[in-house]
Amino acid sequence: MAAADAGSGLFENLAIDDPDLFGDFLAEAGAHLDRVDTALLELEVKPHARGLVDEIFRPVHSIKSAAAFLGLNEVERLAHETETLLDLVRRGHLGVSSAVIDALFAAFDLLRALP
């Protein structure tokens, strides 16, 4: 759905009532998630490639920051929790297992479904 066609109710919870800005956020977040999906598929095959975890972390951080700016609290919260999981992997406190990969895919699918 195009941001301009979304209806005024969608923008009631935004910190900024700007359909164009919201549309830009959706486009940018979609591009970030496309890159994340590609890196996550590669990480699934190369679980010890730590650079891939960083490659996934950065776009999630960008989505979180932009969502916070726009007042998209659910998106911000989910991105933050996803960042936390990725940070545990980055710091070596958690290995890249099938459960971690599944959790990340689920989080990214949900991020695509929000806002």
N, C-alpha and C positions, 0 to 999 in steps of 0.2 A: 504494500500500500504506500502510495506517495505521501510524504509528510503533509503536503497541502491538502490532501483529500482525507486526512485522518479525522477531521472534526475538531471542534474547539475543546471538547471534554478531555482530549488527550493532553492538552497543554496546561490544564489546570494545576497539575502537580509539578510542572517544570519550574525551575528557578528563573528561567528566561522564556518569555512567551514569544518565541521566534521560530516559526515553522521552517524557515530556511536553515537556521542553525541546527535544528533537530534533524532535518534531512541530511545535512552534512555529517552529523554524528552517525546516523544510520549507515551512510555510505562508507565512512571511514571505519566504523566498527566492523562492517561486513568485509572490507578489504583486510583488516587485521585478522579476522577469524578465518578467512581463506588461507592466509599465510600460516596461521597457527595450525590449521588442519594438516597442511602439507608437512610442516615440521614435526607434528605429533605422529603422523604416519611413519616418518623416517625414524623418530625416536623409538617407536614400537619395534623396529627392526634393529636399531643400534642403541640399546638402552644405556650404554656407557658413554655415549657422545654428549658430554656435559654442555658443549656449545649449543646444542639443540634446545636444552632446557632454558638457557638464556634467551635464545631466539623465540621461544614461546612466552617467556616471562615478560619481555618488553612490551609486546602488543597488549597483553592483558593489563599491564600497568597503565598504558595509555587509555584503554577503554575505561578503566576504573576512574582515572582522573577526569576524563571528559564527562562521564556519567555523574560524578560528584558535582561538577560545575553546573550541569543541567538540572540537578535535583532528581536524577533517576536513581532513587535510593535502592531499589531491588537490584538493579544492574550493578551499581557500585558495590553493594554487599556481596553479591555472587562473585564479582571480579576480585574483590578483596580476599575472599575465602580461597579462590583459585590461586591467587598469588601466594597465599600462605602455604598451600600444598606444594606449589612449585619451589618455594623458598626452602622447604624442608628437603626437597630433592637436591636443590643447588648446594645446600650446606652439608649434604651427605648423611642427614639424619633419617632419610627414607630412600630406598632404592626404587628404581623404575621397574615396577612389577606390572602384571596385567591388570591388577586392581587399580593401580595409580593411573594407568593409561585409560581404563574404562571410566574412572571418575573424571578425568580431564575431558574425555570425549563427551560425557554427559553434561559437564559444566558448560562446554562450548556450545552444545546443542541448545541448552537452556538459554545461554546468552543470546543466541540467534533468535530465540522465540520471544525474548523480552525486547522492548518495553511493552 
